[in-house]
Amino acid sequence: MGLFDRIRRVVSSNLNDLVNKAEDPEKMLEQAILEMQEDLVQLRQGVAQAIAAQKRTEKQYNDAQNEINKWQRNAQLALQKGDENLARQALERKKSFSDTGTALKTSLDQQTTQTESLKRNLIQLESKISEAKTKKEMLKARITAAKAQEQLESMTRGLNTSSAMSAFERMEEKVMIQEARAQAGAEMVGADLEHQFAQLEGSSDVDDELAALKAGMLASAPEPQAALPPEQPTSTSTPSQPSSEPVDRDLEALRKQLDQL
């Protein structure tokens, strides 16, 4: 194959591709229905003309048969009158109409066959047009659905899904951080309250313990004794009064501990 043939085929292929792309399926269906309806009109006209021609041929054939019968009777009448020559002429006219009738019968049979075929074609074409109209509506619905699907897919391709999901993830992370902060604040407030109550409970315990110590100290302190008579001899040595200095030191230490709390 030569270079020019290859170029021609490539150009033709590209042109056909452009034509196919330019075709609108919906418009093509409408055009196909219109063309079929035009064919239907022409076919109906053809059937009508064929039927009319058949009727004319049938009438001519019937007229020829009538003439044949008439000249047959004329020939018989001439023979009855003894005019053989006139009878011969009548038979010649009969033969002429008989030949015409034979030709008309052949034409009539052909026209009848053609008319019946045209009628069948007309019925088939009407059925095809009806079926085509139904298919057209179905295909139009499918085309509409396909266009809607194509637009939806185009819109979906145009959306930046990863970016949108990243934005959602960032927002979710911020919400989680905010919730964690709120929860931490609530825990801190609760811990502070618990600490304050713990301090109150601790202070109460210390105060109770201090009161108990004071009560114990007061209970254990020695009662004052009367002065002994001077120079009373005793066989044993009297024990010296215990000093309160250790108690005072313990009390002072406890106060310092309370101050440090």
Summary of the structure (lengths in Angstrom):
residues: 261
radius of gyration: 66.5
end to end distance: 109.8
largest distance: 223.8
contacts: 560
relative contact order: 0.05
helix: 87%
strand: 0%
